[in-house]
Amino acid sequence: MNKSKPQVSVIIPIHNGEKTLERSLKSVINQTYRDFEVITVLNNCSDNSENICKKFNTKILHCNEQGIVPALNTGLLNAQGKYIARQDADDYWYPEKLEKQVNFMIDNPDIDILGTQIRILDKNLNASKNQEKRPLDNISIKNCLLNAMNVIAHPSVLFKKSIFLRTGFYSDLYPFAEDYELWLKSIKFFNFSNLPDILVDYTLTHNPKYSPEIHKIVCLNYNILYNKIEKYDYIHKLRKSR
């Protein structure tokens, strides 16, 4: 890890993640790509998470405002990297994840937000029977996003920090859909891609407060917004041509 001017900042929000945190941090520390910093954001932890972070010599931040969005934004405000990577305390990265993503971004400078394929695990770390292939190209990804399908897996993503200059930070407006809303805010300005490789094990845990309807609501609202913007742009062009 390069702590002076890292190319990548890895942000990990943590709320009482001691059971899986060491496994997750090991998968980050053992990346074949080395030019990164690890920012762990402790969000009102009452377990041993902080001591585990100290063991791995991460940059430890504290966020007392409850929730993943304040924790993510705390990490972003302190990130030094050109690229941002995301991980949760129960995710696992394959060793070549960052290397493959950084190389792809360098070779394809028009891509701003890059995901990978993921393997979904249950809470016992067994592979789920329901695995899906995520589209690779920009147009296919945007079509899915505009049809309430979040095909950019948040724990897999590597994206340019500069996108936040246009989109603003993560928003709490739609609970459990902060990543999906960020992608929708980015559609008008930025390009997406997914690598064909499975590079992340994603642990799927059930939250009784989550409703799949939230993605449909976010999608509907942004489709209405973009339709109005398109109509406005068309009218504006007509007026200028007169």
Disulfide bonds with the S-S distance in Angstrom:
none
